[in-house]
Amino acid sequence: MSSHEHINYLAGSPYRPEILAMLCEDDLRPAELTAEIDVTRTTVQRILAGFTERNWLMKRNGAYRATATGRRLYETYETLSQEVARAETYGPLAVNAEEAVDVLAPEIFTQTTATVATNRNPLAPIERYFGIVSDAEKSVRQFAPIVTTEAADIVDRTLAASIPFSMIIDTELFETMQLQFPETLERWNNNSHFAFAVSQSPIEYGLSIIDDIVLVGSIDQGQNLEILVEGTHPDLFDKSTSFYEQRWAESTPGATLLSE
């Protein structure tokens, strides 16, 4: 029997991983398993026979226990299941913030938590972002794909607290702000705690370094923040800082463009 067939067997029923997990923890008899799981005794017996045939279990004194290979198999299966779930959660980020994800991997997958927009709370990611940036104490650095009135208010409050704030925007957003928020742009430019630069390359996702917290978010087609991931791992912070500084060096100082 091929390894693929063994994998299909284990994953072919939700009861199989559950039973194997239980037998990794304790020696149990079929009746004890049936009492814990909503499944018939016949099904339990069939699963136990299948596991035993594959040497994932052994039977002693009427009870079953996972073998060393059975335990290792379950641990690997559980890790894969977690990675599949993480891939589903982080999928939009991987597509819409591909540049940042490539630069910040693997820490962006392994050392962050995600806040995702849902039907019940579509604003969860942006609310999380506002909450973190409102608590900034040292500095804020960010790529901004969009600037809303609410985001502008956050910048003003941060600057009022004398916290350094730097922002990289792209040419399209700079021109939009000149048309829609000219006074805001001028006010920020005249603030000694604020600096911004304009990237020739489009900025289609958000990346923020707020104190020691790294945030990366992707924007959906409606210009809404659909997922925000955050982490404080030193490697993630160092990679993000280097990436931000590189993009800053490649961009044009906003003060230079406003003076033209």
Secondary structure, DSSP 4 states (H G I P E B T S, - for coil): --HHHHHHHHHT-THHHHHHHHHHH--B-HHHHHHHSSS-HHHHHHHHHHHHHTTSEEEETTEEEE-HHHHHHHHHHHHHHHHHHHHHHHHHHHHHTHHHHHHHTTHHHHS-EEEE--SS-TTHHHHHHHHHHHT-SS-EEEE-S---HHHHHHHHHHHHTT--EEEEEEHHHHHHHHHH-HHHHHHHHT-TTEEEEEESS---EEEEEETTEEEEEEE-TTS-EEEEEEE--HHHHHHHHHHHHHHHHHSEEHHHHHT-
